[in-house]
Amino acid sequence: MPCHALHRDVSVPLRLRARFGAGVPTPPAEPVTVTVARVVRPDQRAAFERWADDVLRVAAGFPGNLGASLLHPGPDSSEYHLVYRFVNDASLAAWERSSERRSALAHVEDMVDDERYNRVAGLESFFTRGAGPQPGPRWRLTLLTIAAVFLITSLLQLLVMPHLASWPLGARLILSATVVVTGMAHVVMPVLTRLFSRWLHPSRRPSS
């Protein structure tokens, strides 16, 4: 086969990057959320909650951690959910391979009857609040995320920023980023996810 045929389907920019030694760009790291669901034995619930508080406090101190929380079961359930959020896969891997986590897991085995692990990354991580259904199509997540950012930033600019005009630009930007990320993860996105749950999951139809 002629040599030129081997390159027929390779785009010109990619061939130029390969010729001049430039690597193919890698996608940026995305935040990742892990949810661990555990069915706790009825006589171990108090002990498990103390254990979970200790584990979440340790996880929250690891580099790259964006938050860690415990979701309590409903009245007719004994299934707890530990939710960890990290800036990228490397930060999550550092936590999951740590001696602190291994030591903690060794103490929880006798408290639980069942355990499930779920992981999502990117935009989907904003929509994960436990062991519920998987997030919907990415374009819908994108639209709802844009709406959430618009809502938070609009309120911030109208109600807060006019009172902080004397602050340095850097301080105002840090405050804005902190409010947007925290508000999305813990306030706005959980509410919007519940309100638009049917729109986010169009494939979930009642059986006829």
DAHUUR-V585654 format. One record per residue. N is the residue number from 1. RES is the residue in one letter. OMEGA is omega as a letter, one per 40 degrees, with the letter a starting at -180 (999 if undefined). D_CENTER is the distance of its C-alpha to the mean C-alpha in Angstrom with 1 decimal. Layout:
N_RES_OMEGA_D_CENTER, N_RES_OMEGA_D_CENTER
This chain:
1_M_a_48.5, 2_P_a_48.9, 3_C_a_46.4, 4_H_i_45.6, 5_A_a_44.4, 6_L_a_41.7, 7_H_a_40.1, 8_R_a_40.7, 9_D_i_37.1, 10_V_a_35.5, 11_S_a_34.6, 12_V_i_36.7, 13_P_a_33.9, 14_L_i_32.5, 15_R_i_36.1, 16_L_i_36.6, 17_R_i_33.5, 18_A_a_34.7, 19_R_a_38.3, 20_F_i_37.5, 21_G_i_35.1, 22_A_a_31.9, 23_G_i_28.8, 24_V_a_26.7, 25_P_i_23.7, 26_T_i_20.4, 27_P_a_17.2, 28_P_i_15.1, 29_A_a_12.2, 30_E_i_8.8, 31_P_a_5.5, 32_V_i_4.4, 33_T_i_3.4, 34_V_i_7.1, 35_T_i_9.3, 36_V_i_13.0, 37_A_a_15.6, 38_R_i_19.0, 39_V_a_22.3, 40_V_i_24.2, 41_R_a_28.0, 42_P_a_29.6, 43_D_a_31.6, 44_Q_a_28.6, 45_R_a_26.3, 46_A_i_27.4, 47_A_a_27.2, 48_F_a_23.7, 49_E_i_22.4, 50_R_i_24.1, 51_W_a_22.6, 52_A_i_19.0, 53_D_i_19.6, 54_D_a_20.9, 55_V_a_18.1, 56_L_i_15.4, 57_R_i_17.7, 58_V_a_18.1, 59_A_a_14.5, 60_A_i_13.9, 61_G_a_16.8, 62_F_i_15.5, 63_P_i_15.3, 64_G_i_11.9, 65_N_a_10.3, 66_L_a_8.4, 67_G_i_9.1, 68_A_a_10.3, 69_S_i_12.0, 70_L_i_14.4, 71_L_a_15.0, 72_H_a_18.7, 73_P_i_20.6, 74_G_a_22.8, 75_P_a_26.6, 76_D_a_27.3, 77_S_i_24.6, 78_S_a_23.9, 79_E_i_20.4, 80_Y_i_17.9, 81_H_i_14.1, 82_L_a_12.6, 83_V_i_8.8, 84_Y_i_7.6, 85_R_a_4.9, 86_F_a_6.9, 87_V_a_8.2, 88_N_a_9.3, 89_D_a_10.8, 90_A_i_13.8, 91_S_i_12.4, 92_L_a_10.8, 93_A_i_14.2, 94_A_i_16.1, 95_W_a_14.9, 96_E_i_15.5, 97_R_a_18.9, 98_S_i_19.9, 99_S_i_23.1, 100_E_i_21.6, 101_R_i_19.2, 102_R_i_22.1, 103_S_i_24.4, 104_A_a_22.2, 105_L_i_21.9, 106_A_a_25.6, 107_H_a_26.2, 108_V_a_24.1, 109_E_a_25.8, 110_D_a_28.7, 111_M_a_26.6, 112_V_i_24.8, 113_D_a_26.1, 114_D_a_23.2, 115_E_i_19.6, 116_R_a_16.9, 117_Y_i_13.9, 118_N_a_11.0, 119_R_i_8.4, 120_V_a_6.5, 121_A_i_5.9, 122_G_a_6.8, 123_L_a_7.5, 124_E_a_6.8, 125_S_i_3.0, 126_F_a_5.2, 127_F_a_7.6, 128_T_a_6.8, 129_R_a_9.1, 130_G_a_11.0, 131_A_a_12.9, 132_G_a_13.9, 133_P_i_14.5, 134_Q_i_12.5, 135_P_a_11.4, 136_G_a_14.6, 137_P_a_16.0, 138_R_a_14.2, 139_W_i_17.0, 140_R_i_16.5, 141_L_a_12.8, 142_T_i_14.2, 143_L_a_17.1, 144_L_i_15.3, 145_T_i_13.0, 146_I_i_16.3, 147_A_a_17.9, 148_A_i_15.5, 149_V_i_15.9, 150_F_a_19.6, 151_L_a_20.0, 152_I_a_18.6, 153_T_i_20.5, 154_S_i_23.6, 155_L_a_23.8, 156_L_a_23.2, 157_Q_a_26.0, 158_L_a_28.3, 159_L_a_28.1, 160_V_a_27.1, 161_M_i_27.8, 162_P_a_31.5, 163_H_a_32.0, 164_L_a_30.5, 165_A_a_32.7, 166_S_i_34.3, 167_W_i_31.1, 168_P_a_30.7, 169_L_a_28.5, 170_G_i_26.1, 171_A_i_25.6, 172_R_i_25.0, 173_L_i_22.4, 174_I_i_20.5, 175_L_a_20.8, 176_S_a_19.7, 177_A_a_16.5, 178_T_a_15.7, 179_V_a_16.6, 180_V_a_14.6, 181_V_a_11.2, 182_T_i_12.0, 183_G_i_13.6, 184_M_a_11.0, 185_A_a_8.2, 186_H_a_11.1, 187_V_a_14.0, 188_V_a_14.2, 189_M_i_11.4, 190_P_i_12.1, 191_V_a_15.7, 192_L_i_15.6, 193_T_i_13.8, 194_R_a_16.6, 195_L_a_19.3, 196_F_a_18.5, 197_S_a_17.5, 198_R_i_20.7, 199_W_i_20.3, 200_L_a_16.8, 201_H_a_18.2, 202_P_a_21.8, 203_S_a_22.6, 204_R_a_22.6, 205_R_i_26.2, 206_P_i_28.5, 207_S_a_30.8, 208_S_999_34.4
